[in-house]
Amino acid sequence: MVRYAGKQVLVTGGTGFVGGRLVERLILEEGASVRVLVKNWSKAVWVSRYRADLSAGDLLDPAALCEAVQGCAVVFHCASGPAANGGYRRTNIEGTRNLLDACKASGVERLVYISSTAVHGPNPLGTLTEEAPYVLLGRDYSDSKVETEKLIFAFGRDHDLPVSVLRPSFIWGPRSHLFTMRQLREMKNGTFRYIDEGSGACNAIYVDNLVDAMLRAGTRPEAVNEAFLITDGLEITWKDFFGQYATLLGIERLPSLSSESAVTVAACRLVDQLRGILDRLQGNPAPFPRKVVRRTVRILLTELEKRYCSYWDMEKYARKERIDISKARRLLGYAPSYGLCEGMRDTLAWVKDQMGWELGLTTHEE
Amino acid sequence: MSIRIGIIGCGAIAEEMHIPCVLRASEATLSALVDSDFARASELARINGGAVAGVRLDDVADQLDAVILATPPHTHLSLVQKACSRGLHVLCEKPLANTVAECELMIDAAVKAGKVLAAGHMYRFFPIRQLAMKLPSNHNLGYIRKVIATEGKQYSWPTVTGYTVRRDMVPGGVMINAGIHTLDSFIDWFGDPVDITYEDDAVGGLESNVRLRLNFRDGVRGFFRQSRTCSLPYRITFICDLGELSFSTNSIGEYTIIKNGTTEMHTCARENIDHTACWHAQLLDFVTSIREQRPPLVDGAEGTRVMRLIENCYTMKKARSMPSYAPIPGATW
C-alpha cells in the first residue's frame, strides 16, 4: 500500500546513509515528491540519482529551513552530526529547534525524528524497552540525542505538532560506514577484533527495516507522541553477523579481545582518551610544542589501535542484553522485511560493486 | 602585446587553476573577474593583482580581448553568444555546453563574429595523451587491441553552486562532469566509436556510476568504468598484441610497460613539465590561435564531438541494476 503518493515530504540528512535510502524508497516505491535539505553539495551524489528536489541549506539556517519545509506534509529528520562550530549539540539541538519552528509555521502534519538507542546508555538492565530512563553520559552524541528528544516531545505537546521518534540500534547495509564499510576495511587490514569471541548480542537493524518503520511512523496515528526502539528483532550474536563479512573476504578466523581482561579494558580506555586528546589538539597553524605532542599522541594511538579497539566499541559489542521491539510491532505494525540472509545478500552485492576493487574482490572491469 | 583576459565565473576551478595560470603567463594579462557574487569577484580581484571586478560580462567587456568561461555549463551558450557579439575570443571550460545543439549554436556565434572558440579539454595538453598512440610501437608492443579506463573516488569537489549534482543545471552526472576528459582522449586516439553499450545508475536524476563499452572503427575495443561514489584505480591501459602500456589518468608523462613478464617505468615528458605547465600550454595555445588567427588545438568542433558521444550514451542508456534499489522482499503495509 502506498501512503505517500503525491505528498510533499522533506528529508533532512537525505544526503546521508539512512536519509538517502529513505529518499530512494519514497520516490521509487511511494511516489512521493521529495525535497532534500543539502548542506554540502558534494555529498549529494547518491541522492542526485533520483528525481528529488535538492534544497540548499542546513539546520542552522532558519530562513533556508522555512523555505525547505514549505508545503511539506511530512518531515523526516535524519540529519545529525557535528557542526563546524559547536559539535553535535549545536546541530542536533539548535538545528532541531529551528526545524520545529519551521514545521509549526508551515503547518507540517507529522515530524519523524531518527534518534538512537544511545539515549538509554550503554548498559541497560535486562531487556531494553522504551520505558528505560534517559541516561546522560557526558558524551556529546548521545547526550545531544537525549536533549533533542525531550525538545521534540515538549514542542509537539505545546504546539500541537504530531511527532514520532525512532530509536534505531546499529544500522547496517549498503553505505553504512559504521557497521558495514568500517568492519570490512578493518578485516582487510587486519585490525578487526571480536569482543569476547563475538558472543555479544547483535541488536542491529538493516537500513531497509528502519526505513519501513520510518514510513509507518510518518502516517500511523498510533505513532504520534511516541518513541520506538527499532532493531531487526533477531536473536543473533556479533559473530553470526560479522562472520558473514569475514566469509566474503575469505577470512576463516578473526582475533578477539576479552572484555574481562583488566589490561585490555585499560588499553581500550586509553584509545578513547588518546582520540579525545587528538581531537582537542587539531587545528592549524599549531605552535611547535603542540605539533610535537600531537605527533607523539598519534604514533601511540596508531600502535594501540593495531591491537585494541575503543572502549566505546568494547562496551557495544560485549553487551548481552536484547532490545525489545514489541511496541513497534504493536503500534506501527512493524514486521522486519529483511532477515540476516536477505540483508546480507543485498549488502554484499553492494559491497562487491562499490568496494570490490578496494577490498580486492573484483577486477576493475567487472 | 599581451592579450587582456577576463575570467567569467569565480568558482573553484577559476581560483585554483585559471587565475594562477593567467597571472603566471607573460602572453596574457588578467584584466577582469566576473561573478554573480560581486563580493567573491572583488575579493579574488583584490588578492590577484587588482583586476577589475564585475557581476556581468557587459560590465567589463570593453576592457578585454578574450574571456575564459568557468561558469556552470547551462550558462555557456548565452555567455559565448554575448562574448562573441562583444568581439571577444572565448576559452570555454568543459563541457562546452549541455547539448550538441547548444554547442553548434556556440560555434555559429564564434564563426559569425570571426572569433576563436576553444574548448577547455586541458588533458589534451598532457604529453602522455599527445604521445600515447606512438608509444606501443616505440616499445614493440604490436597493435593496440583494447583500451581500459577506470576512475573513481568519493566526490568532493567544492562546487559553490552545486551544479554538478543538480539536474536543473546539467543533463548528466559523473560522465559529463569528469568522464568527459577520458572520453575526449578515447575519440582523439581512436576516432568516433562505431558502437557503444552504456549503463548508469541514474533513476530520474544524474548518474554517479557508469559502465561504457565501445567498439572503434579499426577493431579496438574500449571499456570505461567511472564512479563518484566509490574508489577505483585512476588508470588507462592499452592491451596490445605483445604487452600492456598503462598510465595514471593524472600522469603527465610517466607510464608503465609490461612485456614478457617484466614491468618497466618510463616517461615521455621533459623533466620540468608539470600540471601547471599543461595549463599554461592550453592558455598559450588559445592566445596563439588568437594572434595567428588559426584554430586552437581543441576547437568548438572537437568540444562538440565528445558531447555527441555523451549524448548518444544518455540516449541509449541501460539502467544499471544497483543493489541499493533492489525490490524489498515481502514488503507489505
Boltz contact constraints between the chains, C-beta under 6 A:
constraints:
  - contact:
      token1: [A, 1]
      token2: [B, 333]
      max_distance: 6.0
  - contact:
      token1: [A, 24]
      token2: [B, 325]
      max_distance: 6.0
  - contact:
      token1: [A, 41]
      token2: [B, 159]
      max_distance: 6.0
  - contact:
      token1: [A, 41]
      token2: [B, 162]
      max_distance: 6.0
  - contact:
      token1: [A, 41]
      token2: [B, 165]
      max_distance: 6.0
  - contact:
      token1: [A, 42]
      token2: [B, 155]
      max_distance: 6.0
  - contact:
      token1: [A, 42]
      token2: [B, 156]
      max_distance: 6.0
  - contact:
      token1: [A, 42]
      token2: [B, 157]
      max_distance: 6.0
  - contact:
      token1: [A, 44]
      token2: [B, 165]
      max_distance: 6.0
  - contact:
      token1: [A, 45]
      token2: [B, 155]
      max_distance: 6.0
  - contact:
      token1: [A, 45]
      token2: [B, 165]
      max_distance: 6.0
  - contact:
      token1: [A, 45]
      token2: [B, 208]
      max_distance: 6.0
  - contact:
      token1: [A, 45]
      token2: [B, 228]
      max_distance: 6.0
  - contact:
      token1: [A, 45]
      token2: [B, 229]
      max_distance: 6.0
  - contact:
      token1: [A, 48]
      token2: [B, 165]
      max_distance: 6.0
  - contact:
      token1: [A, 48]
      token2: [B, 205]
      max_distance: 6.0
  - contact:
      token1: [A, 48]
      token2: [B, 206]
      max_distance: 6.0
  - contact:
      token1: [A, 49]
      token2: [B, 201]
      max_distance: 6.0
  - contact:
      token1: [A, 49]
      token2: [B, 202]
      max_distance: 6.0
  - contact:
      token1: [A, 49]
      token2: [B, 203]
      max_distance: 6.0
  - contact:
      token1: [A, 49]
      token2: [B, 205]
      max_distance: 6.0
  - contact:
      token1: [A, 49]
      token2: [B, 208]
      max_distance: 6.0
  - contact:
      token1: [A, 50]
      token2: [B, 203]
      max_distance: 6.0
  - contact:
      token1: [A, 50]
      token2: [B, 204]
      max_distance: 6.0
  - contact:
      token1: [A, 50]
      token2: [B, 205]
      max_distance: 6.0
  - contact:
      token1: [A, 51]
      token2: [B, 204]
      max_distance: 6.0
  - contact:
      token1: [A, 51]
      token2: [B, 205]
      max_distance: 6.0
  - contact:
      token1: [A, 174]
      token2: [B, 324]
      max_distance: 6.0
  - contact:
      token1: [A, 208]
      token2: [B, 328]
      max_distance: 6.0
  - contact:
      token1: [A, 337]
      token2: [B, 328]
      max_distance: 6.0
  - contact:
      token1: [A, 337]
      token2: [B, 329]
      max_distance: 6.0
  - contact:
      token1: [A, 337]
      token2: [B, 330]
      max_distance: 6.0
  - contact:
      token1: [A, 337]
      token2: [B, 331]
      max_distance: 6.0
  - contact:
      token1: [A, 342]
      token2: [B, 329]
      max_distance: 6.0
  - contact:
      token1: [A, 346]
      token2: [B, 323]
      max_distance: 6.0
  - contact:
      token1: [A, 346]
      token2: [B, 326]
      max_distance: 6.0
  - contact:
      token1: [A, 349]
      token2: [B, 323]
      max_distance: 6.0
  - contact:
      token1: [A, 350]
      token2: [B, 323]
      max_distance: 6.0
  - contact:
      token1: [A, 350]
      token2: [B, 324]
      max_distance: 6.0
  - contact:
      token1: [A, 354]
      token2: [B, 230]
      max_distance: 6.0
  - contact:
      token1: [A, 357]
      token2: [B, 232]
      max_distance: 6.0
  - contact:
      token1: [A, 358]
      token2: [B, 231]
      max_distance: 6.0
  - contact:
      token1: [A, 364]
      token2: [B, 150]
      max_distance: 6.0
  - contact:
      token1: [A, 364]
      token2: [B, 232]
      max_distance: 6.0
  - contact:
      token1: [A, 364]
      token2: [B, 233]
      max_distance: 6.0
  - contact:
      token1: [A, 365]
      token2: [B, 223]
      max_distance: 6.0
